Amino acid sequence: MPYFDTASAAPLHPVARQALLAALDEGWADPARLYREGRRARLLLDAAREAAAEAVGCRADELVFTPSGTRALHDGIAGALAGRRRVGRHLTVSAVEHSAVLQSAAALQAAGGAVTEVPVDRTGRVEAGAFAAALRPDTALAALQSANHEVGTEQPVAEVAEACRAAGVPLLVDAAQSLGWGPVADGWSLLTASAHKWGGPSGVGLLAVRKGVRFAAQGPADERESGRAPGFPNLPAIVAAAASLRAVRQEAAAEGARLRGLVDRIRERVPQLVPDVEVVGDPERRLPHLVTFSCLYVDGETLLHALDRAGFSVSSGSSCTSSTLTPSHVLRAMGALSEGNIRVSLPTGTTEEDVERFLEVLPRAVSSVREQLGAPTGATTSAGSASELVLDALGKRCPIPVIELAKVIGDVPVGGLVTVLSDDEAARLDIPAWCGMRGQEYVGERPAERGAAYVVRRRV
């Protein structure tokens, strides 16, 4: 059964498994102790740190191991902000950062600090000039991911790092999705990553802080990991993480090229096989193993279950799969369709047969979900009667408001208006996206007694 969600967590690499088992026997003692078992554990920890630092591109004494990538982000941001508190309390981030970064930003704002979110284009890529313009004299830190977790778009890290250097602002790079594929462009001040993204065990993160960067670790002082990651280290997992990082890097060039070809096939074939699909993310400047697309008139959760029953494990940024029923902040920032969103991220070893079978299963799954939801099956050609129509979709969730809009657009003449009343947050994205995909005009949004009123003009 193909597992196509390696962007969430990659299967444990064989080298990681071997290293983990060996370290369980050899690395159980306290590496801070001076007796024989402690010295052996310390040697393992030092070797793991050296290997990880080589892959990151930093000195071994600049890198510490944390309990997770999220913890590395939270601690890295908090420590950098505290270390530069005399400069100011302003943080600059892109609008598509990992939720851990946005959570830290929200905490800063709650404490009286300021945050600037730099917008991205339709592909999810930030413009380096816009990022530079968001830096201020009181900016204590800037944060930018190396590649997006949801759509795979690579960010202009080198250009942003140069702008930050010119402004005297340290740059934190979240390299969780990209580190297994290669080093991050130079110029960063802090870097974080997470082992389970490249095939290491869960529960290991990396935090690298360049020498000379002002950094004040927050929380009670601890003697371990330079005081930046308190507690007894999970040495077997750390050893396995470092060993697997070295192994995947050795495989990255060949495997990345092979998986890029398979992803290219998915990007090309899905719109041919499934009507009303939008492939999102940058088609060129992207991670080699990841592709994301959104399907009109589809409930994302139902589609995930349908693909799971067919043997494919995929992920989604759709509001329809979220307990909060709010769209993915990444898709929202991109202005992309959120309903029926599917992220496919191929693990090492994925075969052409796996991809071909997915392409065979997907159209049937989408068609089945659309049929269950009563989605329209063709273009509307009615001449229409009323010049304006109000559609009450209050209380109805993604993708029902868009489905009902598609059904009634033909009830107005060309040039006529349909006003959709909806209290579903996803409608703010999905109605304009539907208009773009179906050749209709999105007039705009206005407040309503409940939710909002979205106005669409029929053009075809």
C-alpha positions in Angstrom: 0.0 0.0 0.0 1.8 3.2 -1.2 2.5 5.8 1.5 2.5 9.2 -0.1 2.8 11.5 2.9 6.5 11.7 3.5 6.3 15.5 4.0 4.5 14.7 7.3 6.8 11.9 8.3 9.1 9.8 6.2 9.4 6.1 6.8 12.4 5.1 9.0 15.4 4.8 6.8 17.2 1.4 7.0 20.4 3.2 8.1 18.4 4.9 10.9 17.1 1.5 12.1 20.5 0.0 12.1 22.1 2.9 14.0 19.2 3.1 16.4 19.5 -0.6 17.4 23.3 -0.3 17.8 23.0 2.8 19.9 20.4 1.2 22.2 23.2 -1.2 23.2 26.1 1.3 23.3 24.5 4.6 24.0 22.3 4.2 27.1 24.6 5.8 29.6 24.8 9.5 30.6 27.2 11.2 28.2 28.0 13.8 30.9 29.7 11.1 33.1 33.4 10.3 33.2 33.3 6.5 33.6 33.7 4.1 30.7 30.0 3.8 29.7 29.6 7.6 29.9 32.7 8.2 27.8 31.4 5.8 25.2 28.0 7.5 25.1 29.8 10.9 24.8 31.8 9.7 21.8 28.5 8.7 20.1 26.9 12.0 20.8 30.0 13.9 19.6 30.1 11.9 16.4 26.4 12.4 15.7 26.9 16.2 16.2 29.8 16.3 13.9 27.9 14.4 11.2 24.8 16.6 11.5 26.8 19.8 11.5 28.6 18.7 8.3 25.2 18.2 6.6 23.9 21.5 7.9 27.1 23.4 7.0 28.0 24.7 10.4 30.5 24.1 13.2 29.7 21.2 15.6 29.7 23.6 18.6 27.0 25.7 16.8 24.5 22.8 16.7 22.3 21.3 19.5 19.7 18.6 19.4 16.2 19.3 20.5 13.2 17.1 21.3 11.5 18.1 17.9 11.6 20.5 15.0 8.8 22.5 16.6 10.7 22.8 19.8 13.8 24.0 17.8 11.7 26.7 16.1 10.1 27.9 19.3 13.4 28.0 21.2 15.3 29.4 18.3 12.9 32.3 17.8 12.5 33.0 21.6 16.3 32.9 22.1 17.1 35.2 19.2 14.4 37.7 20.2 15.6 37.7 23.8 19.2 38.1 22.7 18.4 41.2 20.6 15.7 42.7 22.9 17.7 46.0 23.0 17.3 46.3 19.2 13.5 46.0 19.3 10.6 43.5 19.5 9.7 43.2 15.8 9.7 39.9 13.9 9.5 39.6 10.1 8.1 36.3 8.7 6.6 35.1 5.4 2.8 34.4 5.4 3.4 30.7 4.6 5.7 29.8 7.5 5.1 26.6 9.5 2.5 26.9 12.2 5.2 26.7 14.8 6.7 30.0 13.5 3.3 31.7 13.4 2.6 30.4 16.9 5.8 32.1 18.2 4.8 35.2 16.3 1.4 35.3 17.9 3.0 34.9 21.4 5.3 37.8 20.6 2.3 40.0 19.6 0.4 38.9 22.7 3.4 40.1 24.8 3.4 43.5 23.1 5.8 42.9 20.3 5.1 43.4 16.6 5.1 41.1 13.6 5.1 41.7 9.9 3.9 38.9 7.6 5.3 39.2 4.1 2.8 38.1 1.4 3.6 35.5 -1.2 2.7 35.2 -4.9 0.3 32.7 -6.4 3.0 30.0 -6.3 3.7 30.5 -2.6 7.0 32.2 -3.1 8.0 35.4 -1.3 9.6 38.2 -3.2 13.0 39.0 -1.8 12.5 42.8 -2.3 9.2 42.7 -0.4 10.9 40.8 2.4 13.7 43.3 2.6 11.2 46.2 2.6 9.5 44.6 5.7 12.7 44.8 7.8 12.7 47.8 10.2 15.3 49.4 12.5 13.6 47.6 15.4 13.5 44.2 13.7 15.1 41.7 16.1 14.7 38.6 13.9 13.5 37.5 10.4 12.3 33.9 9.7 11.9 32.2 6.3 11.4 28.6 5.4 13.8 27.0 2.9 10.8 25.3 1.2 7.1 25.2 1.9 5.7 22.3 3.9 2.3 22.2 2.0 3.1 23.0 -1.6 6.9 22.4 -1.9 7.8 25.9 -3.3 11.4 26.8 -2.6 12.1 30.3 -1.1 14.8 32.7 -2.2 16.9 32.1 0.9 20.1 33.5 -0.5 18.6 36.8 -1.6 16.7 37.3 1.6 19.8 36.4 3.7 21.7 39.1 1.8 19.0 41.6 2.5 19.0 40.6 6.2 22.8 40.9 6.4 22.7 44.4 4.9 20.0 45.4 7.5 21.9 43.8 10.3 19.1 41.4 11.1 19.7 37.7 11.8 17.8 35.2 9.6 16.3 32.0 11.0 15.7 29.3 8.3 13.3 26.5 8.8 14.9 23.7 6.8 12.7 20.8 7.9 11.5 19.9 4.5 14.6 20.5 2.5 17.6 19.5 4.6 17.5 15.9 3.5 17.7 17.0 -0.1 20.8 19.3 0.3 22.4 22.1 2.2 20.6 25.4 2.6 22.1 28.5 0.9 24.6 30.3 3.0 23.9 33.5 4.9 21.5 32.2 7.6 22.1 33.0 11.2 19.9 30.3 12.8 18.6 27.0 11.2 16.2 24.4 12.4 15.2 20.9 11.1 13.4 17.8 12.2 14.7 14.2 11.8 11.4 12.5 11.0 11.2 14.5 7.8 14.2 12.8 6.2 13.7 9.3 7.6 15.2 9.6 11.0 13.3 8.8 14.2 10.7 11.1 15.6 11.6 13.2 18.6 14.8 14.7 17.3 15.2 18.3 16.1 18.2 20.4 15.2 18.9 24.0 16.2 22.0 25.7 14.8 23.0 29.1 16.0 26.0 30.8 14.3 28.8 32.1 16.4 28.3 35.8 16.9 24.5 35.8 16.9 23.1 37.2 20.0 21.1 34.5 21.6 19.6 34.1 25.1 18.1 30.7 25.8 14.8 31.1 27.6 13.6 29.0 30.6 15.6 27.6 33.5 19.3 27.2 32.8 20.5 23.6 32.1 24.0 22.3 31.6 23.2 20.1 28.6 23.3 21.1 24.9 24.9 24.5 25.7 21.9 25.3 27.8 19.6 25.4 24.8 17.9 22.0 25.0 17.5 20.9 28.6 17.1 17.4 29.7 18.7 14.0 29.2 19.4 13.5 25.5 17.7 10.7 23.6 21.1 9.5 22.4 20.0 6.4 20.4 17.5 8.6 18.4 20.1 11.3 17.9 22.6 8.8 16.6 20.0 7.3 14.2 19.0 10.8 13.1 22.5 11.8 12.2 23.3 8.5 10.5 20.2 8.7 8.3 20.8 12.3 7.4 24.2 11.4 6.0 22.7 8.4 4.2 19.8 10.3 2.5 22.2 13.1 1.5 24.4 10.5 -0.3 21.2 9.3 -2.2 19.7 12.8 -2.7 21.0 13.6 -6.2 20.0 10.4 -7.9 16.7 9.8 -6.0 15.7 13.5 -6.2 16.0 13.4 -10.0 14.0 10.2 -10.2 11.2 11.4 -7.9 11.1 14.8 -9.7 10.3 12.9 -12.9 7.4 11.1 -11.2 6.1 14.3 -9.7 6.3 15.9 -13.1 4.1 13.1 -14.4 1.5 13.7 -11.7 1.5 17.5 -12.3 0.9 16.9 -16.0 -1.6 14.0 -15.8 -3.9 15.0 -13.0 -5.4 18.0 -14.8 -5.9 15.8 -17.9 -7.6 13.0 -15.9 -9.7 15.0 -13.5 -11.8 18.0 -14.6 -11.7 21.3 -12.6 -8.4 20.7 -10.8 -5.8 23.4 -9.9 -2.2 22.3 -9.4 -0.6 24.7 -6.9 3.0 25.6 -6.0 5.9 26.7 -8.2 6.3 24.2 -11.1 10.1 24.6 -11.2 11.5 26.0 -8.0 10.2 23.2 -5.8 11.1 20.2 -3.7 11.6 17.1 -6.0 9.1 14.8 -4.2 6.1 16.9 -3.5 3.0 18.0 -5.5 -0.3 19.6 -4.3 -3.5 20.1 -6.2 -7.1 21.1 -5.3 -10.3 19.7 -6.8 -13.4 21.7 -7.2 -16.7 20.3 -5.7 -14.9 17.9 -3.4 -15.0 17.4 0.3 -11.3 16.9 1.2 -11.9 14.6 4.1 -14.2 12.3 2.1 -11.6 12.2 -0.7 -8.8 11.3 1.7 -10.9 8.4 3.0 -11.7 7.3 -0.5 -8.0 7.3 -1.4 -7.1 5.5 1.8 -9.6 2.8 1.0 -7.9 2.4 -2.3 -4.5 2.0 -0.6 -3.0 5.5 -0.9 -2.0 7.6 2.2 -2.0 11.3 1.3 -2.4 14.6 3.1 -4.5 17.7 2.7 -4.4 21.4 3.5 -8.2 21.6 2.9 -10.4 23.3 5.4 -12.7 20.2 5.0 -10.2 18.1 6.9 -9.6 20.5 9.8 -11.5 20.5 13.1 -11.6 24.3 13.0 -13.1 24.3 9.5 -10.7 27.1 8.5 -8.6 27.0 5.3 -4.9 26.3 5.4 -3.0 29.5 6.1 -0.7 28.6 3.2 -3.5 28.2 0.6 -5.1 31.3 2.0 -1.9 33.4 1.6 -1.5 32.0 -2.0 -5.2 32.7 -2.9 -5.5 29.1 -4.0 -8.5 26.9 -4.0 -8.7 25.1 -0.6 -11.5 22.6 -1.2 -10.6 19.1 -2.2 -6.9 19.8 -1.5 -4.5 16.9 -1.8 -0.7 16.8 -1.1 1.3 14.0 -2.5 4.8 13.6 -1.2 6.7 10.6 -2.5 9.1 8.6 -0.3 12.4 7.2 -1.4 11.8 4.1 -3.5 8.4 5.0 -5.0 8.0 3.2 -8.2 6.5 4.2 -11.6 3.8 1.5 -11.0 2.8 3.1 -7.7 2.3 6.5 -9.4 0.4 5.0 -12.4 -1.9 3.2 -10.0 -2.5 6.4 -8.1 -3.4 8.2 -11.4 -5.8 5.3 -12.2 -7.5 5.5 -8.8 -7.7 9.3 -8.4 -10.3 10.1 -11.1 -12.7 7.4 -9.8 -12.3 8.7 -6.3 -12.9 12.3 -7.2 -15.9 11.4 -9.4 -17.4 9.3 -6.6 -17.1 12.1 -4.1 -18.6 14.6 -6.5 -21.5 12.3 -7.2 -22.1 11.9 -3.4 -22.2 15.7 -3.0 -24.4 16.3 -6.0 -21.8 18.4 -7.8 -22.5 19.7 -11.3 -21.3 17.5 -14.1 -21.1 20.0 -16.9 -21.0 23.6 -17.9 -24.2 25.6 -17.3 -25.8 26.9 -20.6 -29.2 28.2 -19.4 -30.2 31.6 -20.7 -31.3 32.6 -17.2 -34.3 34.6 -16.0 -33.6 36.9 -13.1 -30.8 39.4 -13.4 -29.8 39.0 -9.8 -30.1 36.0 -7.5 -29.3 35.5 -3.8 -28.1 32.1 -2.7 -28.4 31.3 1.0 -25.5 28.9 1.9 -25.4 29.9 5.6 -24.5 26.9 7.8 -23.2 24.9 4.9 -19.5 23.9 4.8 -16.9 23.4 2.1 -17.5 22.5 -0.7 -21.3 22.9 -0.6 -21.4 26.7 -1.1 -19.4 26.4 -4.3 -21.4 23.4 -5.5 -24.6 25.3 -5.1 -23.2 28.4 -6.8 -22.2 26.3 -9.8 -25.7 24.9 -10.0 -27.5 28.3 -10.0 -25.1 30.5 -12.0 -27.1 29.5 -15.1 -30.3 30.9 -13.5 -29.1 34.5 -14.3 -28.3 35.9 -17.8 -24.8 36.7 -18.9 -23.9 39.9 -17.0 -26.3 39.0 -14.1 -25.2 38.6 -10.5 -25.3 35.8 -7.9 -24.8 36.8 -4.3 -23.7 33.9 -2.1 -24.4 34.2 1.6 -21.9 32.1 3.5 -20.4 31.8 7.0 -17.8 29.3 6.0 -14.4 30.8 6.1 -13.3 28.7 3.1 -15.7 30.5 0.9 -13.5 33.5 1.0 -10.9 31.5 -1.0 -13.0 29.1 -2.9 -15.5 31.3 -4.5 -12.9 33.6 -6.2 -10.9 30.5 -7.2 -14.0 28.9 -8.7 -14.6 32.1 -10.7 -11.1 32.0 -12.1 -11.4 28.4 -13.0 -14.8 28.7 -14.6 -14.4 32.0 -16.4 -16.8 33.9 -14.2 -16.2 37.4 -12.6 -15.7 37.7 -8.9 -17.1 41.1 -8.0 -16.1 41.2 -4.4 -17.2 40.6 -0.8 -19.3 42.6 1.6 -20.3 42.1 5.3 -23.6 40.4 6.0 -25.7 39.8 9.1 -24.1 36.4 9.3 -20.8 35.6 7.6 -20.3 37.5 4.3 -21.9 38.1 1.0 -19.8 37.1 -2.0 -20.9 38.6 -5.4 -20.3 36.8 -8.7 -21.1 38.1 -12.2 -21.9 35.5 -14.9 -19.6 35.9 -17.9 -20.1 32.7 -19.7 
